[in-house]
Amino acid sequence: MTPSQPAHSAMEKVRPEPCKHPQVQIVSRDEDAEYVECKECGAVFESSEFKDMAIEEQKHLDEE
């Protein structure tokens, strides 16, 4: 009998860079919010968060 590797080592995957959500689509709207889904990674978030991410990204680029 050969010991197998621990299950957690198989799950440890290194992601090269976080998704920048280059393409999103609207998936839901209600009275106060609109939600979008990234077509690349599948993340769902409020559209105002997406706008905030873009602003933060621009600030970071301007500082370099």
SEMAR-50863 format. One record per residue: residue number from 1; chain; x, y, z of N, C-alpha, C in turn. Coordinates in steps of 0.2 Angstrom, whole numbers, always signed. Layout:
N
ATOM   num   chaine     npx     npy     npz    capx    capy    capz     cpx     cpy     cpz
ATOM   NUM        A       X       Y       Z       X       Y       Z       X       Y       Z
...
//
This chain:
64
ATOM   num   chaine     npx     npy     npz    capx    capy    capz     cpx     cpy     cpz
ATOM     1        A      +4      -6      +0      +0      +0      +0      +4      +6      +0
ATOM     2        A      +3     +11      -5      +7     +17      -5      +3     +23      -2
ATOM     3        A      +6     +27      +2      +3     +32      +5      +1     +38      +0
ATOM     4        A      -5     +40      +0      -6     +46      -5      -5     +52      -3
ATOM     5        A      -4     +57      -7      -3     +64      -5      -9     +67      -1
ATOM     6        A      -8     +71      +3     -14     +74      +7     -18     +78      +2
ATOM     7        A     -25     +78      +3     -30     +81      -2     -29     +88      -3
ATOM     8        A     -26     +92      +3     -25     +99      +2     -20    +101      -3
ATOM     9        A     -15     +97      -4     -10     +99      -9     -12     +99     -16
ATOM    10        A     -17     +95     -17     -20     +95     -24     -24    +101     -26
ATOM    11        A     -27    +104     -20     -31    +110     -21     -26    +116     -21
ATOM    12        A     -20    +116     -19     -16    +122     -19     -14    +124     -26
ATOM    13        A     -17    +128     -29     -15    +130     -36     -13    +137     -36
ATOM    14        A      -8    +139     -39      -6    +146     -39      -9    +149     -45
ATOM    15        A     -12    +155     -44     -15    +159     -49     -11    +164     -51
ATOM    16        A      -9    +165     -57      -4    +170     -59      -5    +177     -58
ATOM    17        A     -11    +179     -59     -13    +186     -58     -21    +186     -57
ATOM    18        A     -23    +190     -52     -31    +191     -51     -34    +193     -58
ATOM    19        A     -40    +191     -59     -44    +193     -65     -45    +201     -64
ATOM    20        A     -44    +204     -70     -46    +211     -70     -53    +212     -73
ATOM    21        A     -57    +207     -74     -64    +207     -76     -64    +212     -82
ATOM    22        A     -61    +210     -88     -61    +213     -94     -68    +214     -97
ATOM    23        A     -72    +208     -96     -79    +208    -100     -84    +206     -94
ATOM    24        A     -89    +210     -93     -94    +209     -89    -101    +209     -92
ATOM    25        A    -106    +206     -89    -113    +207     -92    -117    +207     -86
ATOM    26        A    -123    +211     -87    -127    +212     -81    -131    +206     -80
ATOM    27        A    -132    +204     -74    -135    +198     -73    -142    +199     -68
ATOM    28        A    -142    +205     -65    -148    +206     -61    -148    +213     -59
ATOM    29        A    -155    +216     -59    -156    +223     -57    -162    +223     -52
ATOM    30        A    -161    +227     -47    -167    +228     -42    -167    +236     -42
ATOM    31        A    -171    +238     -37    -172    +245     -36    -166    +249     -35
ATOM    32        A    -162    +246     -31    -156    +250     -28    -149    +248     -31
ATOM    33        A    -149    +242     -35    -143    +240     -37    -143    +236     -43
ATOM    34        A    -137    +235     -46    -137    +232     -53    -131    +227     -52
ATOM    35        A    -131    +221     -54    -126    +216     -52    -123    +213     -59
ATOM    36        A    -117    +213     -59    -113    +211     -66    -109    +204     -64
ATOM    37        A    -108    +200     -69    -104    +194     -69     -98    +195     -74
ATOM    38        A     -92    +193     -72     -87    +193     -76     -87    +187     -80
ATOM    39        A     -86    +188     -87     -87    +183     -92     -80    +178     -91
ATOM    40        A     -75    +181     -89     -69    +177     -88     -68    +173     -82
ATOM    41        A     -70    +175     -76     -69    +171     -70     -75    +169     -67
ATOM    42        A     -81    +172     -69     -87    +171     -66     -89    +174     -60
ATOM    43        A     -85    +179     -57     -86    +183     -51     -93    +187     -52
ATOM    44        A     -97    +188     -47    -103    +192     -48    -102    +197     -42
ATOM    45        A    -103    +204     -44    -103    +209     -40    -107    +215     -42
ATOM    46        A    -108    +219     -37    -112    +225     -39    -109    +230     -43
ATOM    47        A    -112    +233     -48    -109    +237     -53    -105    +243     -50
ATOM    48        A    -107    +245     -45    -103    +251     -42     -97    +248     -39
ATOM    49        A     -96    +242     -37     -90    +239     -35     -85    +239     -41
ATOM    50        A     -88    +237     -47     -84    +237     -53     -81    +244     -55
ATOM    51        A     -85    +249     -54     -83    +256     -56     -77    +257     -51
ATOM    52        A     -78    +256     -44     -73    +257     -39     -66    +253     -41
ATOM    53        A     -67    +247     -43     -61    +243     -45     -57    +247     -51
ATOM    54        A     -61    +250     -56     -58    +253     -61     -54    +260     -59
ATOM    55        A     -57    +263     -54     -54    +269     -51     -48    +267     -47
ATOM    56        A     -48    +262     -43     -42    +260     -40     -37    +258     -44
ATOM    57        A     -38    +254     -49     -33    +252     -54     -30    +258     -58
ATOM    58        A     -34    +263     -59     -31    +269     -62     -26    +273     -58
ATOM    59        A     -28    +273     -51     -24    +277     -46     -17    +273     -46
ATOM    60        A     -18    +266     -46     -12    +262     -45      -7    +264     -51
ATOM    61        A     -10    +264     -57      -6    +265     -63      -3    +272     -63
ATOM    62        A      -7    +277     -61      -4    +284     -61      +2    +285     -56
ATOM    63        A      +2    +281     -50      +7    +281     -45     +14    +278     -48
ATOM    64        A     +13    +274     -53     +20    +270     -55     +24    +275     -60
//
